[in-house]
């Protein structure tokens, strides 16, 4: 089926892309990114994120690799888990794309130009057969995948 995308916590939309369903995970990730953006706007140095998931951890590690967040402290409470994220003040906007659209190798450039303010600025996070990575790394590894979210 063909759907228009709903960008949670951003307000932009994409059209004409094939999608898969994973609503619960996207709502959880959307709350995470909203909490991070709100804490950044208020000038906080840390934010506590719960519940936790593998996708959230990988998304945060991609953000950490590019210097948008500091250290991540994962707290295992034998339940859903928590993450304490150190903020560095670099995040302007981040969001989750729901549902997760299939993106081919050719469509990565167009997707990045639709979501990001500039070519040199920001990152789109994809889940690929090689793991969760940003759009530049996916192009270097010559693979497509499903779009998870973005940050800049």
C-alpha positions in Angstrom: 0.0 0.0 0.0 1.1 3.6 -0.5 0.9 6.1 2.3 1.9 9.7 3.0 4.5 9.8 5.7 3.9 11.4 9.0 7.0 12.9 10.5 6.4 12.7 14.3 7.6 15.8 16.1 8.5 17.7 12.9 5.4 18.5 10.8 6.8 17.8 7.4 5.6 15.0 5.2 6.8 12.8 2.4 4.6 11.1 -0.2 4.7 8.2 -2.5 7.0 5.8 -0.6 6.3 2.2 0.3 6.0 1.7 4.1 6.0 -0.9 6.8 4.2 -0.9 10.1 6.0 -0.6 13.4 3.9 1.9 15.4 4.8 1.1 19.0 8.6 1.5 18.4 8.1 4.7 16.5 6.0 6.2 19.2 8.6 5.3 21.7 11.4 6.8 19.6 9.3 9.9 18.9 8.9 10.5 22.6 12.7 10.1 23.1 13.5 12.7 20.4 10.9 15.1 21.7 12.4 14.9 25.2 15.9 15.5 23.8 14.8 18.5 21.8 12.8 20.0 24.7 15.7 19.5 27.1 18.1 21.1 24.6 15.8 24.1 24.3 15.6 24.6 28.0 19.4 24.4 28.3 19.6 21.1 30.3 22.8 19.2 30.4 21.3 15.7 30.8 18.0 14.0 30.0 16.6 10.7 31.2 15.0 8.5 28.6 12.7 5.6 29.3 11.6 3.1 28.1 14.6 1.8 26.2 15.1 -0.3 23.1 17.8 -1.5 20.8 16.7 0.9 18.0 16.8 3.8 20.4 20.3 2.9 21.6 21.6 2.6 18.0 19.9 5.9 17.0 21.6 7.6 19.9 25.0 6.0 19.1 24.7 7.4 15.5 24.0 10.9 17.1 26.9 10.4 19.4 29.2 9.4 16.6 28.5 12.7 14.8 28.9 14.7 18.0 25.3 15.7 18.6 25.1 14.1 22.0 27.7 13.3 24.6 28.0 10.1 26.7 25.2 7.6 27.0 24.7 5.7 30.2 22.4 2.7 29.9 20.6 1.7 33.1 19.4 -1.9 33.2 16.6 -2.0 35.8 15.3 -5.5 34.6 12.3 -3.8 33.1 12.1 -1.6 30.0 15.4 0.1 30.9 16.6 3.7 31.0 19.2 5.8 29.2 20.8 8.9 30.6 22.0 11.2 27.7 24.5 14.0 28.1 23.6 16.9 25.9 26.1 19.1 24.2 23.8 21.8 22.8 24.1 20.9 19.0 20.7 19.6 18.3 18.3 21.9 16.5 15.7 19.4 15.4 15.3 15.7 15.3 12.4 13.5 14.5 11.1 10.0 13.6 9.6 9.1 10.2 6.5 7.0 10.7 5.9 4.6 9.1 9.4 3.4 8.1 9.6 3.8 4.4 11.7 1.6 2.1 14.5 3.7 0.6 16.5 2.4 -2.3 20.1 3.5 -2.9 19.0 6.0 -5.6 16.3 7.5 -3.3 18.7 8.3 -0.4 19.8 11.6 -1.9 16.3 12.7 -2.6 15.1 11.7 0.9 18.0 13.7 2.5 17.2 16.8 0.5 13.5 16.5 1.5 14.2 16.1 5.2 17.4 18.1 5.9 17.9 21.9 5.6 21.2 21.6 3.6 23.4 19.0 1.9 26.3 19.7 4.4 24.1 19.8 7.5 22.2 17.0 9.3 21.8 13.3 9.0 19.1 10.8 8.1 19.1 7.5 10.0 18.4 4.3 8.1 18.1 0.7 9.2 19.8 -1.5 6.7 20.9 -5.1 6.4 24.3 -3.9 7.8 22.8 -2.3 10.8 21.5 1.2 11.7 23.5 4.0 10.1 23.3 7.5 8.7 22.6 8.1 5.0 26.2 8.9 4.1 27.4 5.6 5.5 24.6 3.8 3.7 25.7 5.3 0.4 29.3 4.4 1.0 28.3 0.8 1.8 26.1 0.9 -1.4 22.9 -0.2 0.4 19.3 0.9 0.9 17.0 0.3 3.8 14.2 1.7 5.9 14.2 5.3 7.1 14.0 5.6 10.9 14.5 9.3 11.5 16.7 12.4 11.1 18.6 15.0 13.2 20.3 18.3 12.5 
